[in-house]
């Protein structure tokens, strides 16, 4: 049975951010994830997790200037020092929150830029990140993102992500398999999960094509959950979707998998 983590950056937007932890726990979630923790003190986030019996499943390393449109800096030549500083900060938060998965976003590339130079910067930064994260037992994950939602993102395909992890060769570098992104770019989800499961470090879900609840759209998630279980995946599955209406009201799909009844009963 899938272990579901509520993505607090997208879900429970009807609540102030720090109140979303309680809302998720009330609905039966045992884990949470979000994009970035850095505007809050780690101690405050840790207290919310402890108060509501939640596990921090995942968050992202600093992505550069998000408000200016940057979407990660790991593949950007010339930003290595900034990447190292951001990684150090992320690892401090991970230690405080007891988080064992850290997502490092690749970044954007323009058509006129040298892809091989970006790839080399990416490989070097990922090797550095995996080495720094290993003593704390943290797995670094990279995510292919579809170009419809994020035009120009450096990494789009599952096979490319797996090849990059293999080239770096670190045991604690894996792929974040977002089923929503994979369906848009490639499809054939069940077979790609089977092919790549040994290299998958985290899974995320959403309905396709509109990124609402997983029971809306073209994917059969109950079937995919059975396949994921059969493949032996025991990690968290992040619910990274935008609820079509209220978050709790839209959780009928999750009722069989949540650890309490909460608002979804």
N, C-alpha and C positions, 0 to 999 in steps of 0.2 A: 504494500500500500504506500502511495507517495507521501513523503514528508513535505508538507506545503509550508512555505515561508511567504508572508505577506510583504509585498514591496511597498514600503511606506512613502516612497517618493511619488507613486502613482495612485495607490489605494488610500482610502480614508482621507481624501483631500477636503472633505467637509469638516475636518477637525484641524486645529493647530497641530504642527508637526509633533511636538512632544506628547500630545494627547493621543496620537495614533497608536502608540504602543499598547495602551489600555484597550482601545477599540479592537485592535487585532486579537489580543488575548481574550477579550470578552466573546469574540466570535469563534474561538477555539483554535486559533493559530498557536503553534509552539515555537515558531521561528519567524524572524523578520529579516529583511534586507532593505537597503536603500542606496541611492546613488552616492551621496557625499555627506560625511558627518561634520565637516570642519567648521561650520558656523556655530556649533555647539561644543561645550566642554565635554571631554570624554567622560568625566565623572558623572555629569548629568545624564548622559546616554546610558552609562553603565547602571545607574540607579533605576532608570525606567525598565531596563531589561530585568534587573533583579526583582523589582517590585511586582512585575507581572509574569515572572517565570518564563521569560523568553530567551531564546538563543539567537545571537547575531550570526546569520548565515553567510553574509557577504556584504561588502561595500566596495567602492571604487577608490583608487588612488587619485590624487589631484590631477585634473584634466587640462591644466593650463587655464587660460582665460575663458571660462565657460560663457560668460555674459557677452563676450565679444565674438562668440561662435566657434571657439576651439573645442575639439572633441577628443582630447588626449594629446600627449606629446611624446609617447614612447617611440614613435617612428620618425620624429622630426630631427633631422641633423642640426647640430648646433644648440640643442636644448638639453644636452646631457646633464649639465650641472643642475639645472632646474628639476629635471627628472629625479636625480639622486636626492635632492632636498625633499621633494614631494614624497618619494618612497620612504624616506626616514620618518616623515610625519605620519604617513599611512600606517607604518609598522607600529608606531607608538599607539595610535588609536586601536589597531588590531589587538595589541597586547592588553590594553585596558578593557576592551569589550569582549575578550575571549573569542575573537573571530578567527577562523582558520581558512578563509578564502578571501583573496584580494584580487579584484579585477583591475587590470592595467589596460587602459584604452590606447589604441594605436595612434589615432589622430587622422587628420585629413591630408590629402595630397591633391594638388592641382594637375591637370593634364600636362602642363609644361614642365613639371618638376621631374627629377631623376628618380625613378622608382627604385632602382638598385641601391642608390644612396640611402633612401628611406628604409629599405629592407635591412641594410647593414646596420644602420642606427637602431632599428627595432631589435635585431638579433642581439646586439651588444647590450642594450638596455634590459632586455628580458633575461639574459644570462646574469646580469648584475642583480636584478630584482630577485630572481630565484635563489641566488647565492645568499643574499641578505635575509630572505624570508625563511630559509631552511632551518636555522637554529631554533626558531620559535615554532616549528612545525606548521608553518603557513604555506598553503599552495597558492601560487600565482596563476590566474586564469586570464586568457585572452579570448575575445569574442568577435566572431564575424558578424557584421551589421549590414542590413540590406541598404542598397543605395537609394531606394525610394524614400525611406525615412531619414537617411543621413547621406546625402550626396557627397561623393568624394572621400568617403571613409576608406582607409587603406586596406582593410581586411574584410572581405565579403563572403568567402567560401569556407566550408568546413574542411575540405581536403587541404587547402592552403594553410589553414590554422594548424592542422595536425602536422603538416610538413615543417612548419616553423618550429613547433615544439620538438619535433624529432631532431631538427638541426641543432637547436640549443642543447638538447640532450640532458636536461635537468629533470630528475624524478618528480619534483614539485612544481613543474610547469605543465598546465593542462588547458584544455579548451572549455570555454563556457558555451554550452550548446543551447542557444536560444531557439526554440522550435518555431516561434513566430518569424524570426529573421530567416531561418533556414527554409521554411516553406515558401517565402516570397522569392528567394534567390534560386533555390534548387528543387524543393519538393522531395518526394521519396523519403520521408522522414524515418519511417520504421527501419528501412535498410541502412540508412546512414547512422542511426543509433547503433544498430548491430555492428556495422563496420568499425565504428570509432569508439565504442564504449570504453575500452581500456584507456583511452586518452581524454575522456570527458571528466572534468572536475566539478562542474555545476551545470544545472539545467534550469531554463526559464520557459515560461509558457504565456500565451495570450491567444485570443481568438484572431483568426485571419479572415478577411483582410483589414478589419477596422480596429484591431488591438483592444477590443472589449473583452468581456468574460470569455473563458475558454469554451463555454457551451454555445457560443454564437459564432457562426461562420463555417468554414469548409473543413475543419479538422475534427477527427473523432478522438477526443482526448481519453475517454475511458479505455479504448483499445490501446492507445499509446502508453497509458499508465501500466497496463498489463504487460506490454512488451518491455518497458523499462524495468519493471520488477523482475521479469523473467531473465533479463540480461544481468541481473545482480547489482544494479545501481542502488546504493544505500544512502546517497547524499540528499541534500535539500533540493526541492523544486520551487524556484522563485516565481511567484505570481506577479509578473511584471506587465500588468495591463491597466487600462483606464476604464474604470467601471462606467457602464452606460448610464446608470442613474446612481442611486446611493450604493455605497460599497456593500453594506451588510445585506441590503435587500437583494443584491445580485449574487449572493453566495449559495444559492440553491445547488449549483453544480458541485460545490465543495463539501456539502453536508456529509457524504459518506467517508470523507478523508480527514475531517477535523476532529480534534481530540475532545471537544465539548460541544454542547448544543448552541449556547450563546444566542446571538440574534438570528442565526441562520436556521434555527429549528422551526 
